[in-house]
Amino acid sequence: MARYTGPSNKLFRNKKVSDLSNRKLTSSMRQNASGQHGAVRKKLSEYAIHLAEKQKIRYTYLVSEKQFAKYYSEAERRRGVTGTILLQLLESRLDNILFRAGLGITRKQARQIVNHGHVLVNGKKVDIPSYSVKAGDVITIKAKSSSFLKSVTEMIDMPCSAAWMTVDKDALKITFDRIPEREELDPEMKEQLVIEYYSK
């Protein structure tokens, strides 16, 4: 199944996935599922619960089914807690780091900024949104693109950037200091359900 490109409002109502940097904007959206019978909720099966959580995380980070399965295989191969490693791999994506640093209003916009070749990693152009950033990597914006990116950051109201990176918004520079700990990531994500989904 390809990456989701449908309406964000519908995705929020059905999966509770918000791609907005300012989550207050989602409070005006309807909370029940979309469709004529969206408010009528039936009891979900165990499989449906596992699938829903997997899809929620997948849609949040804008990855395809094939990509997500690869991330899970890589997380399972490494030593440590598989669910935590999975989330850490997703958080280390270049498009996600731009979003977390406040250089994109949404992950979709951050993805487009990378695709269009505005981003440098350690001085080299990277136009692959799924590029895995390592601890110590320095992300900057091309000089020709700086005025555009500064106009974007002015529209974003984020209280502070993530604790695992250092952001200089004036210089449009991000230093990825370390891999985040599980306690620092979204507590609403239940990665154990994803493990149970793939274990069947």
ABEGO torsion letter per residue (X at the ends): XBBBABBAAAAAAAAGBBABABAAAAAABBABBBEAAAABBBBBBAAAAAAAAAAAAAAAAGBBAAAAAAAAAAAAABBEBAAAAAAAAAAABAAAAAAAAGABABAAAAAAAAAAGABBBGGBBBABAABBBBBGBBBBBBAAAAAAAAAAAAABBBABBBAABBBBAAAGBBBBABBBBAAABBAABBAAAAAAAAAX
